[in-house]
Amino acid sequence: MSRTRNPIRKWLIAGFFTATLLLSACDSAEERAEAHFHAGLAHLEAGDVDRALVEFRNVFKLNGQHKEARLTFARLERERGNIRSAYSQYLRLVEQYPANLEGQRSLAEMALAVGNWDDVRRYGAAAAALAPDDIEIKSINNTLAYTDAVRDGDTAGVHFTVHTARTIIDSNPEVMTARQIVIDHLVRDQDWAGVLDETEAAIAVDPKKETLYGLRLRALQELNRASEVETLLRQMAVVFPDDEGIEQLLIQHYIDQGDLDSAEQMLRAEVDPLAEDFMPAQRLIAFLNESRGIPSAISELDTIIAQNGPNTSRFKTIRASLRFRSGDEQAAIAEMQELLEGAQRTTQTRESEVEFARVLFQTDRVGEARAMIEKVLSEDPTQVEALKFKASWLLEEDNTGDAILLLREALGQNPRDPQLMTLMAQAHQQNGDRELMGEMLALATEVSRNAPEETLHYARFLIEENNSEIAERVLIASLHQTPDAPDLLYLLGEVYLGLKDWGRLEVVQSSITDLDTPEARRLANEMKAHMLAAQERTEELTTFLNELANDPEFGLPADIALIRSLLAQGQAPAAFARLDSLLTDDPNSLPIRLVKARALTDEGKRDEAEQLYRAILADYPDTARGWLALHALVTARNEPELAKDILADALTRLPDSPDLLMLQAADHERAGEVDQAIAVYEKLYPLSNRSLIVANNLASLLSTHRTDDESLQRASVLARRLRGTRNPAFQETYGWVAYRMGSYDEAVRYLEAAALAFSEHPVVLYHLGKAYDAVDRREDALRAYSAAQAAGIPLNVSPSLEEEIERANAATNPGQ
């Protein structure tokens, strides 16, 4: 019998007899359900799982409380890896049968696997109440206690739960959840020798658990056992023969060891220029490009192209792309044009055209690039790279709906493409659906095998969602694969900084330092400075920054950080002394002059600061920071006309500066010049990388001050990005746009949340009143209108507020 059928044989036979006994000649719904159940079991016995599942679904249509069918369906889905479906089925089961041990335990196990600690707590407790002596359940709840202790910094709790896990292992060595606690604790303590011992024992129990090999690999890397790393990778290639990533890890290992010849030898052994499979040769070219340089890669391509194999056009396209990247743009474009001119309309031709479109796009020939992509898609609407390209520009244009449709089509063609998933996550973000955004980022991280880029996207999302525990776990999993990635380490350090986990933060900071590159040293020093500042160790921070400032490698940035630290500590004389010393050495230094002007402003020496800013702008007129600071100084002196002239001069020099345009838009708003403000925001939106703040402000003005359909539709598109927001200002905008679009219940939810934060803001209160009015909550509407009136709502927002109050009052008190 196959592996899939083995786990169900015992309960299959029992279920078969149960079903047989219940069958009768009658044809009630329950009896028909039982017949479908019986048929499903028969399909299972024959090995036809898909047809069995169809029969079980028919059972549920007739009898939604059929326990055996629900259990069978849930088990099968879990065995097939359909965890979400299995989870849903077990949830329904325990809702109907709370005393079902299998259901409660399975939910606890699956919740633990994905780090859903709330559900682990809920179903682990329920399972323990049903089976207090079950060792697996005890271990699951011990894992929860361990996680809580780690999160809370409860050292005694950590030690107790680790001891409990070891006790469980002593008597039940097969319990993997207990082993995972011990291994995690050893990793956190950087006890790499201990990690090797424990992973060896765990692999003996579960030789197919891939994460154990990853942990073992990291331990060997941390202990600098290069030969053992190679041995382990070769072992992993045998255990996981379908995992092409292991070969890449072995090649990367050779590269990390400086053994480029062995890496190249491995790659060359797979290459056959006359083969249909182009990937081995493409991997070799990528290696040569990264490790030997573009000329070496182009030389190899020349050799391969000379063989005139079946992928010659592909390799010519890659060669042209490399020439473009090397700076020989005209030759690259000419080569691509020659390749495509008169070419047959084949799949390879279209792939080359997509690559050519990328080149055209990078040389600002955007129209030609888009036309080429449209041509490709007109011939093949499923071409994945073209779909990515078009979806990207649709997202830039806020055409989110069409972008999502294209990305769904692309994912249908290539469902395990991390780049597609990341683009889909961006689309969901613009559509205001952060839950789907998170799901896509998590999936991209999973299918990329915790690749650094995808992991960073997902971890940043988790940090924004205040889910530091999962962010930590995701980053550590990626570091198992790429332990020398400074960006991953730095973000992990930020997680520990937020958690105030100083011990692990110091370990991360030390790990970054050990990478021993200029960028790594900069990040490590920045992290240490943040830690000292967060711990309010001001004297140590000053000493540290002083040391860095005197180190030629760090120089000016460290000096600036030191000066700012001195100013923050109230040591202005020392800060100015340092500034003047630096300016003596380099009197024209723009960064130091800007810092001094800011320091003069903060110390109340505004006239001196203004003189210095004007001198800076005379020497460096394209410095936006200088214009902004000078504008702020003059505004603080209540000289609006002079401030207006300064801003006009600044925009003459820097017409596309996002910061200056934001200032101009705000000035127009304050002056009541709404149309001018809208025009500036429309210009600013793409320049600001589609900033949420700009989107909010523009949507707010369009929905509040304009009534035409085009403006309202534009506001709706912009406001989509604000859906699900917790920012009160964004909630107000989204709520009002929802009201204008006729989604009154949604409008009430968002505007009520905004009014909690802005309880005396007249416009927010008025908008809330309108939303209440629309859902017939007349008394609430009257209170909101009255509060808006008391707060002094502008006439241009609601010229008829008195009438609305009278109408609401009449509806609330019809007899008066």
Secondary structure, 3 states (H helix, E strand, C coil): CCCCCHHHHHHHHHHHHHHHHHCCCCCCHHHHHHHHHHHHHHHHHCCCHHHHHHHHHHHHHHCCCCHHHHHHHHHHHHHCCCHHHHHHHHHHHHHHCCCCHHHHHHHHHHHHHHCCHHHHHHHHHHHHHHCCCCHHHHHHHHHHHHHHHHHHCCHHHHHHHHHHHHHHHHHCCCCHHHHHHHHHHHHHCCCHHHHHHHHHHHHHHCCCCHHHHHHHHHHHHHCCCHHHHHHHHHHHHHHCCCCHHHHHHHHHHHHHCCCHHHHHHHHHHCCCCCCCCCHHHHHHHHHHHHHCCHHHHHHHHHHHHHCCCCCHHHHHHHHHHHHHHCCCHHHHHHHHHHHHCCCCCCHHHHHHHHHHHHHHHHCCCHHHHHHHHHHHHHHCCCCHHHHHHHHHHHHHCCCHHHHHHHHHHHHHHCCCCHHHHHHHHHHHHHCCCHHHHHHHHHHHHHHCCCCHHHHHHHHHHHHHCCCHHHHHHHHHHHHHHCCCCHHHHHHHHHHHHHHCCHHHHHHHHHHHHHCCCHHHHHHHHHHHHHHHHHCCCHHHHHHHHHHHHCCCCCHHHHHHHHHHHHHHCCCHHHHHHHHHHHHHHCCCCHHHHHHHHHHHHHCCCHHHHHHHHHHHHHHCCCCHHHHHHHHHHHHHCCCHHHHHHHHHHHHHHCCCCHHHHHHHHHHHHHCCCHHHHHHHHHHHHHHCCCCHHHHHHHHHHHHHHCCCHHHHHHHHHHHHHHCCCCCHHHHHHHHHHHHHCCCHHHHHHHHHHHHHHCCCCHHHHHHHHHHHHHCCCHHHHHHHHHHHHHHCCCCCCCCCHHHHHHHHHHHHCCCC
